[in-house]
Amino acid sequence: MLKPQVNHHTQSTKTLFPIEKPFLFGNGGQSFLLQVQSRPSSSNKAPKVRVGFSSNIKAISIPFTGSNNKFTKVKAVVTVKRTISSLISDVTLTPGDINEFLGRSLKLELISAELDPKTGLEKATVEDFADRDNFANDGFDITYRAEFKVPLDFGEVGAIYVKNDQGLEFFLKDVVLEGFPNGPIKITCDSWIQPKNVEEKRVFFTYKSFLPSKTPKGLERQRGEELKKLRGNGQGWRRASDRIYDYDVYNDLGSPDSKQDLARPVLGGKQHPYPRRCRTGRDPCKKDPKSEARVRDNLTFYVPRDESFSGIKTATFGAKALYALLHSLIPTLTSLIIDRDRGFPYFTEIDKLFNEGLNLPKKDKKLLINVIPRLVKDVKDTAENILKFETPDAMDRDKFFWFRDEEFARQTLAGLNPYALQLVTEWPLKSTLDPKIYGPPESTITKEIIEYEIRGFMTLEEALEQKKLFMLDYHDLLLPYVEKVRQLKDTSFYASRTLFFLNPDGTLRPVAIELTRPPMGGKPQWKRVYTPSWHSTECWLWKIAKAHVLAHDSGYHQLVSHWLRTHCCTEPYIIATNRQLSAMHPIYRLLNPHFRYTMEINALARLALINADGVIESSFSPGKEAIEFSSFAYDKQWRFDNEALPKDLISRGLAVEDPSAPHGLKLTIEDNPFATDGLVLWDIIKQWVTDYVNHYYPDPSLVESDKELQAWWFEIRNVGHADKKDEPWWPVLKTSEDLIEIVTTIVWVTSGHHAAVNFGQYTYGGYFPNRPTITRTHMPDEDPTEETWKFFMEKPEAVLLEALPSQIQATKVMAVLDTLSTHSPEEEYLGDIVEPSWKQDPVINAAFERFNGKLKEFEGIVDGRNANTNLKNRNGAGMMPYELLKPFSKPGVTGKGVPYSISI
């Protein structure tokens, strides 16, 4: 137990004080730190109050020459930094108001890492209050000072308590204690400090990392109690100020109380397996007690307070941009385009989105211009703004890139969704679905069709043996949803298979597309194979079939490769890490940068992207069934071990193990930009993780005996991914090698994997005919009438345009893709800036420097590959170079840059 504090307090001058003003763009926190700008005494103007979020503390140690000389005097300096003042009007207070706010508002207590050798109990803490320093104000920062008398036998400082005695929260950056015999001690906080009526006091540990068994005795209680607080008791409605991490199913995407058509199934459980999300504890819906009620007029769902965007992230981008997009621009578009079913009558009408734009009403003008200036242009002397889309880089290089078959094939390797292509290993192609429900399982893609398309090269058997045949296989995944999706208005849907042949020059050639409709509406199964042709009729049918396949690929990319495999599956890792690994655990400190902002961006997605009738459902295949489809894919396809890039490539037949080959893998397609760049980045990450893990676990047995680590991995498997807990493919966690593989996989998913499927979205999807997200009409030759076939024969271009997304669907998606593809000015790129705890340890800091150096070297490797004319999948006339895994980037939509975390 704690003994009474050793106390020494200086005379109060001025202090931190609160003001009641809501958090504009975050999860609803209710306060800011305030800055008082001092003015000359002759001024009659009242001091001006400014708003700030972050703070840091420095302390200087000075010997104290008391009568017994048993103390060291430590002076602490607290700096409050202004970070979002541009968003909030200055608040002016009178001198009388200021006097009322003066007082002791921030209490600090130093905690010894040692027990008292005489009593075996914790040593008494040393405390003081931080007070305002009028002489250290530069207009942007304000300073507060505290002074301690630290006993000479106090021992090493292991942690600090922080208590907020003011009425509202503030954001504490870090604490630095200088002058101790072993050098400065830095305590990184980066946390919102709640007022005392919410949380009595907070503990923050020094930069030193400890395995549970090696925790200093004086810190064992604090370590355990802090984890207990973060776990909570699993009950109650979570408040915005809470820091509790707990699990729940996805039962909050629908809104049955407002409209029965908005009811959605619960994702998570035997019927619809799914990863778990963060528990919010809201009340159940009245019409469906299994579903959780959505809170109206609330910016976002609950996330633990320290998971919300920091002040600077919010001010520059992040939640602010998405909020403006989802709650201002998209509703404006919806009201502006009166006919929601209207498509684009000509391709020139699509071009106008880039050349002329759309007029927007004056409503929310300032917000839109400030937040998404790439899209919304200010028109002076008018009551309107212009929504004008930037020309995507791929279209800017080659206006007709989307029309070419070779580009269609190339993008399966170097485009937005490189996670779907697989090697054909069995013939004939055959469905595994029940033929009594879905019809004959045999594919209509025959040996004769393939050999006709690859005539002069080899036989089908030779192509299979030499690994020359590849496929996008969306047949068994999509066929169960075709009948349900076709019931939606103006929506078509098929199951599909698309086959490609590997040319001698390393490029892919599309050779066949099969579209399938199951038995439905009294009609038998319908399926047809389309091939490239020199004849106009078959040529146009091929292009329309290609649009359907691209819509399938777009839906799979957004719902599986992107949302499910990165955002959704990462949330349980974040929850388990905070519940089971102490902030002083080395693996917590290694993973923490890779989890920043993810839970808040996921909450925003649940609010307005993946929810019932949200952007994904209304504009992507398979429409209303979208989120249930991602559950179906999770059940059929997801496994943790295959989230590692090498195993993913092997599982899809794109690589085989070969110890003599680079990275230990021989690629089936040697010129595979995603795979070749990804494997270099994977190895760089794995070496960094290896250096880090081996430093803290020099003896492999330490892994199995680490109670926190074992509880962390158990919870990820058995709670976070509970519906897959009994699968045999889960890695065991017994040795350092096991830990390295597990951690490298998580780091890869949050950095390289997410970057590869996210930051090229506008480049390749901004011109939507290249990647239509949905198709609205059936193939012209599916049960055609005389009238519809006649129209196709006379106006095939119009039939293609009718199949593409409507104007409202296209513009909504374009705006969303632009926002999701944008790097914040404050983006935190992989290996760019060292974490404070890493920097303080010489061994880890040296490993990080090697990590950073390898990443910079990799940038040059990527540039060299893109300049190599022999690599035809990344170098050619009008072709986009492959840069999605290039580590660093400037702000904006650049098509490159790998952040630490899933922050957008």
Secondary structure, 3 states (H helix, E strand, C coil): CCCCCEECCCCCCECCCCCCCCCCCCCCCCCCEEEEECCCCCCCCCCEEEEECCEEEEEEEEEECCCCCCEEEEEEEEEEECCCHHHCCCEECCHHHHHHHCCCCEEEEEEECCECCCCCCECCCEEEEEEEEHHHCCCCEEEEEEEEEEECCCCCEEEEEEEECCCCCEEEEEEEEECCCCCCEEEEEEEEECECCCCCCEEEECCCCCCHHHCCHHHHHHHHHHHHHHHCCCCCCCCCCCCCCCEECECCCCCCCCCHHHCCCCECCCCCCCCCEECCCCCECCCCCCCECCCCCCCCCCCCHHHCCCHHHHHHCHHHHHHHHHHHHHHHHHHHCCCCCCCCCCHHHHHHHHHCCEEEECCCHHHHHHHCCCCEEECCCCCEEEECCCCCHHHHHCCCHHHCHHHHHHHHHHCCCCCCCEECCCCCCECCCCHHHHCCCECCCCHHHHHHHCCCCCCHHHHHHCCCEEEEECHHHHHHHHHHHCCCCCCCCCEEEEEEEECCCCCEEEEEEEEEECCECCECCEEEEECCCCCHHHHHHHHHHHHHHHHHHHHHHHHHHHHHHHHHHHHHHHHHHHHHCCCCCHHHHHHHHHHCCHHHHHHHHHHHCCCCCCHHHHHCCCHHHHHHHHHHHHHHHCCHHHHCHHHHHHHCCCEEECCCCHHHEEECCCCCHHHHHHHHHHHHHHHHHHHHHHHHCCCCHHHHHCHHHHHHHHHHHHHHCHHHCCCCCCCCCCCHHHHHHHHHHHHHHHHHHHHHHHCCHHHHHCCHHHCCCCCCCCCCCCCCCHHHHHHHHHCHHHHHHHHCCCHHHHHHHHHHHHHHCCECCCCCECCCCCCHHHHHCHHHHHHHHHHHHHHHHHHHHHHHHHCCCCCCCCCCCCCCCCCCCCCCCCCECCCCCCECCCCC
